[in-house]
Amino acid sequence: MYDKLDIKKTNELYLVRQGWFSSAYTLTDKVYNYGDLSYNRFSECKASAVTASGGWTFKREKLFSRTILITNENGWLMGKISCDWFDRKSLLTLETGFQAEFYRPSIWSGQYVWHSQGYGKVMHIVSSPFCLRDTIHIDQSMTPPSLIPLLIFLGGHLTILKRQSAVYS
């Protein structure tokens, strides 16, 4: 159903919304599909990502919490990402010990960055407010390849949430 993502061959991907009124997104390089990100129709706070190597669910810890829990397809907690009030950076902490920050380099920028202390800049996501797709550029780093799809979909989810909060505020 989905192709396995090989970051050595593909370093530019697109997260494409499947229509203006759709709540589903497809990860593609314009040739192959690598997975889907979909939302519950009644709540944009819970997202599910599915790839060839597995799936994840991103869900808020509590109703007004600024922490998102990440679980795998078996329902096991893999980690969480949280952001303090009035802070631009969100900190991802996985159960494996991997940590990374997700942030916007400038308040005027349409770009978001994944950066890890141990691995450097992992990727950046270029988002346009009135476009049906986000562009994802994977930087060549020593980040474990198994984490890249998770970071792509989690970054896409956070970008969508931030875009919606900017529109509704």
URPECOR-V869649 format. One record per residue. PSI is psi as a letter, one per 20 degrees, with the letter a starting at -180 (999 if undefined). Layout:
psi=PSI
psi=PSI
This chain:
psi=g
psi=q
psi=q
psi=p
psi=p
psi=o
psi=i
psi=h
psi=h
psi=p
psi=j
psi=p
psi=r
psi=p
psi=o
psi=p
psi=p
psi=j
psi=r
psi=h
psi=j
psi=q
psi=k
psi=q
psi=q
psi=p
psi=p
psi=r
psi=k
psi=i
psi=g
psi=q
psi=p
psi=i
psi=r
psi=q
psi=p
psi=q
psi=q
psi=p
psi=h
psi=i
psi=p
psi=j
psi=i
psi=p
psi=q
psi=p
psi=p
psi=p
psi=a
psi=h
psi=i
psi=a
psi=r
psi=q
psi=p
psi=o
psi=p
psi=q
psi=g
psi=r
psi=g
psi=k
psi=q
psi=k
psi=p
psi=p
psi=q
psi=p
psi=q
psi=a
psi=i
psi=i
psi=j
psi=p
psi=p
psi=h
psi=a
psi=q
psi=p
psi=q
psi=p
psi=q
psi=p
psi=k
psi=p
psi=i
psi=p
psi=p
psi=p
psi=p
psi=o
psi=q
psi=h
psi=i
psi=i
psi=p
psi=q
psi=q
psi=q
psi=p
psi=r
psi=p
psi=h
psi=q
psi=h
psi=i
psi=q
psi=k
psi=q
psi=q
psi=p
psi=p
psi=p
psi=p
psi=g
psi=h
psi=i
psi=b
psi=p
psi=g
psi=r
psi=q
psi=p
psi=p
psi=p
psi=p
psi=h
psi=k
psi=q
psi=j
psi=q
psi=q
psi=p
psi=p
psi=o
psi=p
psi=q
psi=o
psi=r
psi=j
psi=p
psi=p
psi=h
psi=h
psi=i
psi=g
psi=h
psi=g
psi=h
psi=g
psi=h
psi=g
psi=g
psi=g
psi=g
psi=h
psi=g
psi=g
psi=g
psi=h
psi=g
psi=h
psi=h
psi=h
psi=g
psi=i
psi=999
